[in-house]
């Protein structure tokens, strides 16, 4: 199967490319995709994970525009042709000093 992976927001600077095509096995999950990313793009892997490969809590993953938190999380199974988007949650605050 093939899935399209995009790294958006600040992650596009960590990735070698902002859009990548991965060939994965039938029954592959988001977790196994992340492990495959480790093999081909260590910098992106390090940007989306912490502590030996656990998903960084500041990373949002969408499959076909749906947050994996609304599915089966990191164990969500992928289908042929899925679009997987990794983006970092942007947190901001008031930049004015009082």
C-alpha positions in Angstrom: 0.0 0.0 0.0 1.0 3.6 -0.5 0.3 6.5 1.8 1.2 10.2 1.4 2.9 11.8 4.3 3.1 15.6 4.8 5.0 17.5 7.4 3.4 20.9 8.0 4.1 24.0 10.2 7.5 23.9 11.9 7.9 20.2 11.0 8.5 21.0 7.3 11.8 22.4 8.3 12.8 19.2 10.0 11.7 17.0 7.1 13.8 16.5 4.1 10.7 17.1 2.0 7.3 18.5 3.0 5.5 15.7 1.1 6.7 12.1 0.9 5.2 8.8 -0.5 5.7 5.7 1.7 5.1 2.1 0.7 3.8 0.2 3.8 2.5 -3.3 4.5 -1.2 -4.1 4.7 -2.4 -3.6 8.2 0.2 -1.0 9.0 -0.6 1.5 11.7 0.5 5.1 12.4 3.0 3.6 14.9 4.6 1.4 12.2 4.6 4.4 9.8 6.5 6.5 12.4 9.0 3.7 12.7 9.5 3.7 8.9 10.0 7.5 9.1 12.8 6.8 11.5 14.6 4.7 8.9 14.4 7.3 6.1 14.3 10.7 7.9 15.9 10.7 11.4 15.5 14.4 11.8 11.7 14.3 11.2 11.4 11.3 13.5 13.2 13.2 16.3 10.9 16.1 15.8 7.7 14.1 16.1 8.8 11.8 19.0 10.4 12.0 22.4 11.8 9.4 24.9 12.7 6.5 22.7 10.0 6.9 20.1 6.9 8.0 22.0 4.8 10.5 20.2 5.6 14.1 21.1 2.5 15.5 22.8 2.8 18.7 20.8 2.3 16.8 17.5 -1.1 16.5 15.8 -1.6 13.7 13.3 -4.4 13.7 10.8 -5.5 10.9 8.6 -7.6 12.1 5.7 -8.2 15.3 7.7 -9.3 13.5 10.8 -7.3 13.7 14.1 -6.1 10.3 15.1 -7.3 11.1 18.6 -10.8 10.6 17.2 -9.8 7.3 15.7 -7.6 4.6 17.4 -4.8 7.0 18.2 -1.3 5.9 17.2 -2.6 2.3 16.6 -5.0 3.5 13.8 -4.7 1.3 10.8 -3.8 2.9 7.5 -5.4 2.2 4.2 -4.0 2.4 0.7 -4.0 6.0 -0.5 -4.4 7.6 2.9 -3.1 11.1 3.5 -1.2 11.4 6.8 -0.4 14.9 8.0 2.0 15.6 10.9 1.9 19.1 12.3 3.0 20.8 15.5 0.5 22.4 17.7 1.2 26.1 17.8 1.0 27.8 21.2 1.3 31.4 21.5 0.9 34.2 24.0 0.9 37.9 24.4 4.2 39.3 23.2 3.6 42.6 24.8 5.4 43.5 28.0 3.5 45.3 30.7 
